[in-house]
Amino acid sequence: MTRGAIEVRISSPEDADAVSKVLLRSYGTLYRGWYRDDVLEKALPVMTRANPVLLSSGRYFVGLVDGAIIGCGGWSAQRPTGGVVPRLAHLRHFATDPDHLNHGCGGAIAGRCFDEAIACGFSEMEVISSLTAEAFYARHGFQQVAIVRQPMGGVEFACVLMRKRLERNE
Ligand SMILES: CC(C)(COP(=O)(O)OP(=O)(O)OC[C@H]1O[C@@H](n2cnc3c(N)ncnc32)[C@H](O)[C@@H]1OP(=O)(O)O)[C@@H](O)C(=O)NCCC(=O)NCCS
């Protein structure tokens, strides 16, 4: 079957159900083997809920194939854990449906986030990456800063805090 090209557009609050579905399909499938099942059972219901603040921020994107949402991700000036550091931007809530992995959706959305953050005057970007996505972010120029444990649904979820410099013409 021929697959349509990936389109990226800014999300809206109406995308909440489709984004939650992508988050659940992605995290629910791809985190297996990286995290213990008992940790996932507690953390997944919390982390697979689409974030309404991100969805309506104008800085969150969905990737579509043939009109259906198959990926998501975005950026914010606000830290995921709260607070703002001047000129430091944050990548947020990336996921691609497992049936659409490795076709460029995550990279297209990440590229758009880098370009916009640079245009808005940010000079660095951080991401709190899952263990699963560390290699993806490393290939986009992020370096590990520390292993961090995020409280999530009553358990601690091991993540990699990563950072990259934002430069024009990437
Ligand atoms: C991380 C994640 C969002 C990446 O999504 P993706 O849409 O598969 O990303 P891309 O397709 O842009 O890139 C993945 C790979 O496909 C390759 N690729 C991209 N377009 C391609 C194409 N047209 N043909 C073949 N390969 C391609 C990329 O080069 C990249 O390869 P690399 O990893 O060896 O560098 C996805 O793996 C995911 O959902 N992971 C689990 C959830 C997660 O951890 N999210 C992050 C939370 S912090």
The ligand as an SDF file (V2000), in Angstrom:
LIG
                    3D

 48 50  0  0  0  0  0  0  0  0999 V2000
   11.3620    9.1870   19.2710 C   0  0  0  0  0  0  0  0  0  0  0  0
   10.2770    9.0660   18.2150 C   0  0  0  0  0  0  0  0  0  0  0  0
    9.1910   10.1140   18.4640 C   0  0  0  0  0  0  0  0  0  0  0  0
   10.8930    9.2830   16.8280 C   0  0  0  0  0  0  0  0  0  0  0  0
    9.8470    9.2740   15.8760 O   0  0  0  0  0  0  0  0  0  0  0  0
   10.0250    8.9050   14.3170 P   0  0  0  0  0  0  0  0  0  0  0  0
    8.8370    9.4980   13.6460 O   0  0  0  0  0  0  0  0  0  0  0  0
   10.2480    7.4680   14.1240 O   0  0  0  0  0  0  0  0  0  0  0  0
   11.3290    9.7460   13.9540 O   0  0  0  0  0  0  0  0  0  0  0  0
   12.0640    9.8390   12.5260 P   0  0  0  0  0  0  0  0  0  0  0  0
   11.3870    8.9660   11.5380 O   0  0  0  0  0  0  0  0  0  0  0  0
   12.2220   11.2810   12.1940 O   0  0  0  0  0  0  0  0  0  0  0  0
   13.5070    9.3280   12.8670 O   0  0  0  0  0  0  0  0  0  0  0  0
   13.7370    8.0010   13.2630 C   0  0  0  0  0  0  0  0  0  0  0  0
   14.7070    7.3370   12.2970 C   0  0  0  0  0  0  0  0  0  0  0  0
   14.0990    7.1330   11.0280 O   0  0  0  0  0  0  0  0  0  0  0  0
   14.9950    7.5880    9.9960 C   0  0  0  0  0  0  0  0  0  0  0  0
   14.1970    8.0710    8.8790 N   0  0  0  0  0  0  0  0  0  0  0  0
   13.5460    9.2410    8.8230 C   0  0  0  0  0  0  0  0  0  0  0  0
   12.9210    9.3590    7.6160 N   0  0  0  0  0  0  0  0  0  0  0  0
   13.1720    8.2100    6.9480 C   0  0  0  0  0  0  0  0  0  0  0  0
   12.7920    7.7250    5.6990 C   0  0  0  0  0  0  0  0  0  0  0  0
   12.0250    8.4470    4.8540 N   0  0  0  0  0  0  0  0  0  0  0  0
   13.2200    6.5010    5.3260 N   0  0  0  0  0  0  0  0  0  0  0  0
   13.9790    5.7710    6.1610 C   0  0  0  0  0  0  0  0  0  0  0  0
   14.3940    6.1850    7.3750 N   0  0  0  0  0  0  0  0  0  0  0  0
   13.9820    7.3860    7.7640 C   0  0  0  0  0  0  0  0  0  0  0  0
   15.7390    8.6930   10.6360 C   0  0  0  0  0  0  0  0  0  0  0  0
   16.9700    8.9350    9.9610 O   0  0  0  0  0  0  0  0  0  0  0  0
   15.9430    8.1480   11.9990 C   0  0  0  0  0  0  0  0  0  0  0  0
   17.0140    7.2300   11.9410 O   0  0  0  0  0  0  0  0  0  0  0  0
   18.0480    7.1940   13.0790 P   0  0  0  0  0  0  0  0  0  0  0  0
   17.2030    7.0440   14.3440 O   0  0  0  0  0  0  0  0  0  0  0  0
   18.8930    6.0260   12.7590 O   0  0  0  0  0  0  0  0  0  0  0  0
   18.7270    8.5150   13.0060 O   0  0  0  0  0  0  0  0  0  0  0  0
    9.6430    7.6490   18.2390 C   0  0  0  0  0  0  0  0  0  0  0  0
   10.6660    6.7000   18.1240 O   0  0  0  0  0  0  0  0  0  0  0  0
    8.8220    7.3440   19.4620 C   0  0  0  0  0  0  0  0  0  0  0  0
    7.6230    7.6090   19.4950 O   0  0  0  0  0  0  0  0  0  0  0  0
    9.4680    6.7530   20.4870 N   0  0  0  0  0  0  0  0  0  0  0  0
    8.8190    6.2950   21.7090 C   0  0  0  0  0  0  0  0  0  0  0  0
    8.2590    7.4450   22.4970 C   0  0  0  0  0  0  0  0  0  0  0  0
    9.3310    8.3370   23.0590 C   0  0  0  0  0  0  0  0  0  0  0  0
   10.2920    7.8750   23.6590 O   0  0  0  0  0  0  0  0  0  0  0  0
    9.1060    9.6400   22.8680 N   0  0  0  0  0  0  0  0  0  0  0  0
    9.9740   10.6460   23.4080 C   0  0  0  0  0  0  0  0  0  0  0  0
    9.5060   10.9950   24.7680 C   0  0  0  0  0  0  0  0  0  0  0  0
   10.7280   11.9770   25.5850 S   0  0  0  0  0  0  0  0  0  0  0  0
  1  2  1  0
  2  3  1  0
  2  4  1  0
  2 36  1  0
  4  5  1  0
  5  6  1  0
  6  7  2  0
  6  8  1  0
  6  9  1  0
  9 10  1  0
 10 11  2  0
 10 12  1  0
 10 13  1  0
 13 14  1  0
 14 15  1  0
 15 16  1  0
 15 30  1  0
 16 17  1  0
 17 18  1  0
 17 28  1  0
 18 19  1  0
 18 27  1  0
 19 20  2  0
 20 21  1  0
 21 22  1  0
 21 27  2  0
 22 23  1  0
 22 24  2  0
 24 25  1  0
 25 26  2  0
 26 27  1  0
 28 29  1  0
 28 30  1  0
 30 31  1  0
 31 32  1  0
 32 33  2  0
 32 34  1  0
 32 35  1  0
 36 37  1  0
 36 38  1  0
 38 39  2  0
 38 40  1  0
 40 41  1  0
 41 42  1  0
 42 43  1  0
 43 44  2  0
 43 45  1  0
 45 46  1  0
 46 47  1  0
 47 48  1  0
M  END
$$$$
